Amino acid sequence: SQMVFHFEKINGARVTYSGDDIPEKENAIVISNHLGFTDIYLLHGFAQLKKMLSAQRYFAKDSLKWMPIFGWGLYLMGFIFLKRDWLADRGRIEEVFSGIKQRRSPIWIVSYVEGSRITKEKLQKSKVFAKKRNLPALRYLMVPRTKGFVATINSFREDGLIKAVYDLTLIYYNSKTNEMQHAPNIARVYSDNLKEYKFHVHVKRHLIKDLPNSEEELTNWLLQQWKEKDDYLEDYRLKNNWNFSSTLSSDNDETDKVKNSIKKKIN
């Protein structure tokens, strides 16, 4: 992959892995926390290691398709654009799943189940939401959206094409600022050196046959995975004596400014 080559070889990004042993060429549903556009480089690198680079199909929010150049590139890469409204997206999701089942080709269905990349504002809103719903309190993550995940598992549970769920935890660290989880923006990735950054991917593998059957239990299972992921991030931060507070990007970062300006022109 040219993307992975540019990221790791040209710009010097250091990527490390830990967690469960993942077999090559295994079909899977892949879920992950979401820090920024740079996440795709980590996911691509992991997929390349497991011989599944060309098999990835990403769920992504609809607004990304309006990004200059990148939006078209994401479309060509097979991204599935959704409006993040279950009633509006359900038909599209079922159509995509039906096609995947009919083709029986190698597949990774990739989803950022938090719904969007994390920012200061979104993290705060998520904390308020969690408190109101009496959900586990999270420090580094947003409450995952469960409906799409539950629908995905239930759709493939009996089909047999996909047997595993990979739960990825992405960790970014900037050695210059000692800050954790602040993702370099697109401009930085394509124009600057990334040697001051460390990127880490922690992987947990679950068999679909071992997951709960009921919708309520499966929902709670995902929430529990996110609580464990949050605890893992806390342990990782404390062990390395990194900072987290105020390192997240704002809702008004460069990516959002670009998307918003394009939307205004179109509308």
N, C-alpha and C positions, 0 to 999 in steps of 0.2 A: 504494500500500500504506500503510495506517495505521501499520503497524510502522515502516516506513522513514521516514515523515513525522515520527513522534514522535521517533525516534532522531536524525535529522539536523536537522530544523527546530525542534522544540520543545526538545530537550535539547542542541542545538548540537554534535553529534558531527561531527568533521571527517574525511571519508573521501577518500583519494586512491588512484589506480590507476596501475599501470605494467605493462610487459610486452607481449605479443603483441596485435595487433589482432584482436578477436573480432567476427565478423559477428553481426548481429541475427537472431533466430529460428532459430538453428542447434541441432539436437538434439545433446546431448553427455552424456558421462559426466563428472561433476565430482568431483574429489578435492581434499582440503584437509587441512592440519594443524588441530588442534582445541584451542582455548584455553579456551573456556567457552561458556555459553549465548548470550552476546552475539554469537558467530560468525554466528548465523542472521541478524542484522541486516545484516551485511556481505554475506552471500550473497544475501539478499533484495534489497539495494540493487543489487548487480551484476546479478542476474537481471532486475530492473526496467529497468535501463539497456539490456539486450539483448532486451527484450520477451518474456521467458520466465518471468515471475514465477509465473504460474498453472500452469506446466508442470513445476514442481519436484516430485520425489519423493525424500524423504530416507530413507536407512537410519539407524536410531537404535537404541541399546541399549534393551532391553525395560523396564528399570527406570524410564525416563523417563515412561512412561505413568501412573505412580502420582503424579506431581507434581500438587499441587492446581491446578486451573484449566488450567495449562499442558499437562498430560498430555492432557486432552480437546481442547484447542486443537491440539496436535500431531497427534492422531488425525484431526481434521477437515481438517487441512492435507495429509493423505495420507501421513504418515510411515509407514514400514515398520519395525515394531518387531522386533528380532532378539535372540536370546539370546547371540550371539557364540560359538556352538558350531556348527561347520560341519555336523556330522551332524544336529543339531536344526534348523538354519536352511535347509538345502539345498532341501527341498521347498517351503518358503514362498517362497524366492527364485525358484525355477523357475516357481512359480505366478504371481508378480508379473510376471516377465519375459514370460511367455506372454500375459498380459493386455495388456501394453504393446505387444507385437508385433501383436496382433490389432486393437487400436484405431487404431494408426498415427497417434496424435495427437502434437502437439509435446511433447517430453520432455527434461528434465534429470534424470538419475539422480545424486543427490548422496550422497557417502559420505565420512565421516571415517575414512580407512583405518587410522589409529592405534588405532581401536577405542573410545577414550574420551578425554575431555579430559585435558590434561597437568596433572600435579601434581608436587610435589617427590618424593613417594614413588614415583609411577609412572615418572617419568623415571629415577630411580635403579635401579629394577627393570629397566627397559628397557636401561640401560647394562650391567648384569650379564648380561642375556640376550644382548645383542649380542656381548659379549666371549666368552661360552661358545660361541656359534655362529660365531665368527670373521666377524661382520658389520661393516660400516662403523661406526666410532664416531661417535655423534651428540651434539651439545652442547645443542641447543634442541628436539629432536624425539624422539619415541618410534619404535621400529622399527615400520614399517607391517605390518598383517596382510594377507597377500598372496592367500590363497585366494579370498576374495570378489571381489577385484579381477580376478583371473585368470578366474574364472567369468563375471563380467560382460562382460569383453572378448570371451571366446570365444563367449558367447551371442549377441552382437550383431555379431560380426566379419563374418559372411556375410549377415546379414539386410538390411543396407543402411539401416535406419532411423536409426541413429546412426553418424556418421562421425568424430567427434572426441572427444578427451579434454582437458578443461581441468584443469590442475594449478594450484591456487590456494595461495599462501603468504600467510597472514594475519599482520599485524604490529600489535601494540598498543604505545602509548607514553604514559606518564604524565609530562607535563612538570613537574608539581609535585614528584615524587619522583625523576625521571630514571630510571625503571625501565621496562624493556621486557618485554612478554609477560605482564603481569599484567592479566587481564580484569576489568572491573567486574562485580559480581554483579547478579543480576536486580533486587534491591531498589534498587540504585544507578541502574540504567538507567531505572526507572520513577519515581524520586522525586528525582533529583538532576541537577545540571548536569554535562555531560560535556565542557565546553570545555577542561579541562586535559588531555584525552586526544587523541591522534592515532591514526587507524586507517588502515592501508595494506593494499591488496590487490595482490599481484603475480601476473600470469597468464601461464602458458605453455600454448600450444595444440599438441596432437599429433594427427596423423591416425591412426586405428586401422589403416589399411592399411599404415602404416609401422612398426607395433609388431612385435616378435618373435612368431613363431608358436608355439614350444614353450612348455610350462608353465614349465620351468626358466628359459628365457631371459626370459620375461615377468616372472617373479618377480624376477630379477636387475635387469631394467629398472626396476621400481618401486623397488627398494632403491637403485638408482643415482639416481633422481629425488629420493629423500629425502636422499641424501648431498649432492646439488647444492643442494637447498632449505636444508639446514643450513648449507652454505658461504655461501649468499646471506644468510641471517640473520646470520652472523658478520660478513660484510662490511658489512652495514647497521648493525650495532651499533657496529663500530669507527669507521665513517665519521662517526657521530653522537655518539660518545663516551658511549653509554648504558650503564647497568648491567643485568646479567641475574641474577647470583647472588642467591638467596634471594627473588626477586620472585614466584615461582610460588605459587599458592594451595596449601593443604594438602588432603589427602583428607578432612579434617574440616571443610570449609567449610560455609556455610549451605545450599547446594543439597543436599549429601549428607546433612546432618542432617535436612532435611525429608523426603527420600526414605526414609531409614532409619526415621524415626519412623512414617511411614505403613505401611511394610512390617510393622513390629512390631504395629501395630494390626490389620492384615489377618490376619496369621498367628496 
